[in-house]
Amino acid sequence: MATKARKQIGLTMRADLYKGLTKLAKENGQTTTHVLEQAAEHYLEFVAPTQNTVRPEVMSHVRRSIDKNRDLLKLLAK
């Protein structure tokens, strides 16, 4: 298996969070780095993509409001 390029970083995080992270890693026989990498991968794959997405039901209300108020929007645009 080919090794992936690594980047060393300096990290400052809440002490209680780091304590829980290191405890979990140790209990699972993993390194703290591995657990942090897994958390970052999860965030990038599942959390981040949803942060810029507006829920479909909200957008349907926005579209209905725009359609309902189209004439007013045209007058305000003048």
Backbone torsions as a table, in degrees:
resi	resn	phi	psi	omega
1	MET	NA	131.4	179.7
2	ALA	-74.9	141.3	177.9
3	THR	-81.9	146.9	179.5
4	LYS	-90.1	150.9	177.2
5	ALA	-61.5	142.1	-178.0
6	ARG	-115.5	153.4	177.2
7	LYS	-133.5	121.0	178.5
8	GLN	-82.1	133.7	-178.8
9	ILE	-128.7	157.9	170.4
10	GLY	-98.9	136.1	-173.6
11	LEU	-132.5	132.6	173.1
12	THR	-122.5	123.8	179.1
13	MET	-142.5	168.1	178.8
14	ARG	-56.9	136.0	-176.9
15	ALA	-61.0	-41.4	-179.5
16	ASP	-66.5	-35.6	178.0
17	LEU	-67.2	-43.6	179.1
18	TYR	-64.8	-39.2	178.8
19	LYS	-61.3	-45.4	177.9
20	GLY	-63.9	-38.3	179.4
21	LEU	-64.8	-46.7	-179.1
22	THR	-68.3	-35.3	177.8
23	LYS	-64.4	-45.6	178.7
24	LEU	-61.1	-44.7	-179.8
25	ALA	-60.5	-45.7	-178.7
26	LYS	-63.7	-43.8	179.3
27	GLU	-60.8	-31.6	-177.5
28	ASN	-96.7	4.6	179.7
29	GLY	68.0	31.8	-178.5
30	GLN	-118.2	166.7	173.9
31	THR	-88.6	157.4	176.6
32	THR	-61.9	-38.0	178.0
33	THR	-59.1	-43.9	180.0
34	HIS	-61.0	-44.5	-179.2
35	VAL	-64.5	-41.7	177.2
36	LEU	-62.9	-41.3	178.2
37	GLU	-63.2	-42.2	178.5
38	GLN	-62.9	-41.5	178.9
39	ALA	-64.3	-41.8	179.5
40	ALA	-65.4	-42.2	178.4
41	GLU	-62.4	-43.0	178.4
42	HIS	-61.5	-44.8	179.7
43	TYR	-60.5	-46.8	-178.6
44	LEU	-65.3	-35.0	-176.8
45	GLU	-83.2	-39.0	-171.2
46	PHE	-112.9	-34.3	-174.1
47	VAL	-89.9	-54.1	-175.6
48	ALA	-56.3	-42.8	-179.1
49	PRO	-61.6	-24.2	-178.2
50	THR	-88.7	-10.5	-176.6
51	GLN	-71.4	-26.5	-179.2
52	ASN	-103.7	7.8	-176.3
53	THR	-101.4	128.8	175.5
54	VAL	-88.4	135.7	-179.4
55	ARG	-59.6	141.0	-177.6
56	PRO	-56.5	-37.8	-178.8
57	GLU	-66.9	-31.0	176.5
58	VAL	-69.4	-44.6	179.8
59	MET	-63.2	-35.3	179.0
60	SER	-65.5	-37.5	175.9
61	HIS	-65.8	-40.7	178.8
62	VAL	-62.4	-46.4	-179.4
63	ARG	-62.1	-42.2	178.4
64	ARG	-62.2	-41.2	180.0
65	SER	-65.2	-41.6	178.2
66	ILE	-63.1	-45.3	179.1
67	ASP	-61.7	-42.9	-178.2
68	LYS	-64.9	-34.9	-174.2
69	ASN	-109.6	23.0	-176.7
70	ARG	-56.9	-45.2	-178.8
71	ASP	-62.7	-42.8	177.9
72	LEU	-62.9	-41.3	178.5
73	LEU	-61.6	-37.9	178.2
74	LYS	-65.6	-42.0	178.9
75	LEU	-65.1	-39.1	179.9
76	LEU	-70.6	-26.3	-178.1
77	ALA	-75.1	-18.5	-177.5
78	LYS	-73.9	NA	NA
